[in-house]
Amino acid sequence: MSEFYKIWKIFDPRSVFVVQGVFLFTLAAMIHLVLLSNENTNWFTLAFAGN
């Protein structure tokens, strides 16, 4: 574990952070779309249902 810093000699930190950001944004968008596609978890229809 003490030599874990050597990973940055293989990968460019800027590229890793950009790829990580794109991955996390895509993951968040997919989770939101899956939740919105289900009628039990769609917060738009639940908020304006009038119940």
CORCORKA-V99692 format. One line per field, one symbol per residue. ss: DSSP state (@ for helix, = for strand, . for the rest). phi: phi as a letter, one per 20 degrees, with the letter a starting at -180 (. if undefined). A space follows every 50 residues. Layout:
ss->???
phi->???
This chain:
ss->...@@@@@@@..@@@@@@@@@@@@@@@@@@@@@@@@@.....@@@@@... .
phi->.fdffffffedfgffffffffffffffffffffffffefedffffffdfn e
